[in-house]
Amino acid sequence: MKIAVSTLDGKKMTAKAATEAIGDDLRIAPAFAATAMDDDSGVATEIEARYRRDLGHYIVTKIVKAAIRADFDHDALRNTAVSHIMKVAVPHCVAINVLDESKWTTVWDTTGAEGRLIPDWLAAEVVKRGQQEARMAAIRIIYGASALAGLPPVRAVQDELNVPHRTASDWIMKARKAGWLEGLNYAIGRQAHV
C-alpha cells in the first residue's frame, strides 16, 4: 500500500510544516492529509487529521474512500481501518533535531525506510546507564509518534529500544513526571481514532 502525506493545502509534508512545538526537540504538523492507494483491493482512502493539544494526539476529521478501478474489492471499500495509515503518516509529521541541532528533520526522513522511529545508534545509546537526558528525548520521540497515531506507546518503546514491558512503562512514567511528555497522551485500551 502506497501512502502519500501532505499538508492540508496539498504540499508535500516536510519538517518545515511541523510548526507545533512539543518540548525543545520535537515539533509536529498541526494537521495533515494522507492518501493510501491499495492496488490489491483497488481502493483509495484519504484521511485528514488534526492535532488536539487538549487530547494529546491527532484525531481523524475526514475519511474518504473510493474505488480506483472497476474490479475493486467491495468489502475493502465498506471497511474503514485507518490505524495503518496513521502509523505510516505520523512519522512524516513529526520533526526532530537530534542529529544536528541546527537542522530539523522528520522521523520518516531519519528512519522511515527502516520502519523505525529512531535510528539504531540512538536506540543503542539511550539504553546505556547514565543517559537520562538522551533517553528522555528518545522516549518523547517514540511515545509521541505512537500516541499521535493512536498506537500503544509502551509497545513502541519496547520494540524500538528492545527493553521489557516493565522497563518501557517505567521510563515512560519517569518521562511524564519530568515533563517530557507534555502535550502527548494515550489512553490505555483506546482504539485508534477515526
C-alpha positions, 0 to 999 in steps of 0.5 A, spaced: 500 500 500 502 506 497 501 512 502 502 519 500 502 525 506 501 532 505 499 538 508 492 540 508 493 545 502 496 539 498 504 540 499 508 535 500 509 534 508 516 536 510 519 538 517 518 545 515 510 544 516 511 541 523 510 548 526 507 545 533 512 545 538 512 539 543 518 540 548 525 543 545 526 537 540 520 535 537 515 539 533 509 536 529 504 538 523 498 541 526 494 537 521 495 533 515 492 529 509 494 522 507 492 518 501 493 510 501 492 507 494 491 499 495 492 496 488 490 489 491 483 491 493 483 497 488 481 502 493 483 509 495 482 512 502 484 519 504 484 521 511 485 528 514 487 529 521 488 534 526 492 535 532 488 536 539 493 539 544 487 538 549 487 530 547 494 529 546 494 526 539 491 527 532 484 525 531 481 523 524 476 529 521 475 526 514 475 519 511 474 518 504 474 512 500 473 510 493 474 505 488 480 506 483 478 501 478 472 497 476 474 490 479 475 493 486 474 489 492 467 491 495 468 489 502 475 493 502 471 499 500 465 498 506 471 497 511 474 503 514 481 501 518 485 507 518 490 505 524 495 503 518 495 509 515 496 513 521 502 509 523 505 510 516 503 518 516 505 520 523 512 519 522 512 524 516 509 529 521 513 529 526 520 533 526 526 532 530 533 535 531 537 530 534 542 529 529 544 536 528 541 541 532 541 546 527 537 542 522 530 539 523 528 533 520 522 528 520 522 521 523 520 518 516 526 522 513 531 519 519 528 512 519 522 511 515 525 506 510 527 502 516 520 502 519 523 505 525 522 511 529 529 512 531 535 510 528 539 504 531 545 508 534 540 512 538 536 506 540 543 503 542 545 509 546 539 511 550 539 504 553 546 505 556 546 507 564 547 514 565 543 517 559 537 520 562 537 526 558 538 522 551 533 517 553 528 522 555 528 525 548 528 518 545 522 516 549 518 523 547 520 521 540 517 514 540 511 515 545 509 521 541 509 518 534 505 512 537 500 516 541 499 521 535 497 515 531 493 512 536 498 506 537 500 503 544 506 507 546 509 502 551 509 497 545 513 502 541 518 503 546 519 496 547 520 494 540 524 500 538 529 500 544 528 492 545 527 493 553 521 489 557 514 491 558 516 493 565 522 497 563 518 501 557 512 503 562 517 505 567 521 510 563 515 512 560 512 514 567 519 517 569 518 521 562 511 524 564 513 526 571 519 530 568 515 533 563 517 530 557 511 528 555 507 534 555 502 535 550 502 527 548 497 522 551 494 515 550 489 512 553 490 505 555 485 500 551 483 506 546 482 504 539 485 508 534 481 514 532 477 515 526 
